[in-house]
Amino acid sequence: MSEIKTYEEYIQLVEEIIEHDKRYYVFNNPVISDYEYDQLYKKLEKTEKEHPDWTVDYSPTQRVGHKVESGLAVKSHEVRMLSL
């Protein structure tokens, strides 16, 4: 795994991971393995730890959860889900 040396490379990595997230979570069509994704994410975490001033608000490491797909059908439960 090559090291990120410039801010431009860092931004490119952020955008690459965002694209992989979209392919996986929105389109259900990943183009890399989970292992490869994990390696990219670890590289991002390492870079942000080494260069905290580079960290952007839209980095995958800075968000919680994921946008809910709006095309999903609403489902009513026959039995109330009290544990939720």
N, C-alpha and C positions, 0 to 999 in steps of 0.2 A: 504494500500500500504506500503510494508516494505521499510525501508530506506537502501540505499546503504552504506555499511561501509568500503569496501575495493576497491582498484584499480581493482582487478580481477573481482569483482562484477560489477563494472562500465563497464569494457570492455565487459563482458558477456551481459549487457544490450544494449550496442551499437550494438553488433553483432546480438542480438535478433531483434532489431528494423530494422536493415538493411535487415535481412531475411524477416520480415513482409513487408517491402517496396517492395522487389523483388516479393513476392507472390502477392501483390496488384497491383503494376504498370506494371510488366513484364508479369506475368502469369495469371493475372485477376482471382486469386484464393485465396482470403484472408481466413485466418483461425481464425481470431479474429474480433470482432466488431470494428467499428470506435471509439466507446467510450473506449474500452479496449486499442486500439492503442494510443489514446489521453492521457490516464493515464500513459502509458509507456513513452511517449514522455515528458510529464510534469515531470515525475520522473527523466528523463535524464537531462532536463533543470535545475531542482533543484540541482541535484548532481554536474553539471558543474559550477553552480553559487557558491556552497559551496566549491568546490575543482577545481578552474580554472586550476591548474597545472596538473590535470588529463586529461583535454580535448585533444582529439586526432584529427588530421586533417580530418580523415575519419568519424567523428561523424556525424550523420544525422542533428545535429544542425548547422554544419559548412558548409553545402553545399547549393547551390542555384540551384533550378530546379532539373531535373532528366534526366538521359541518355535517349535519344530518341531511341525507338525501331527501329532497322534497317530493319525489315521485312515489314514495312508499304509500301503500294503502293503510287507512286507519282501521284498526281491528278492535272490536269490543269483546271483552272477556265475559263469558257466561257466568263465571264465578269471580267475585271481586278479588283483586290481587292485593290483599291487605299487607303483605310483607313489603310491598314497594312503598 
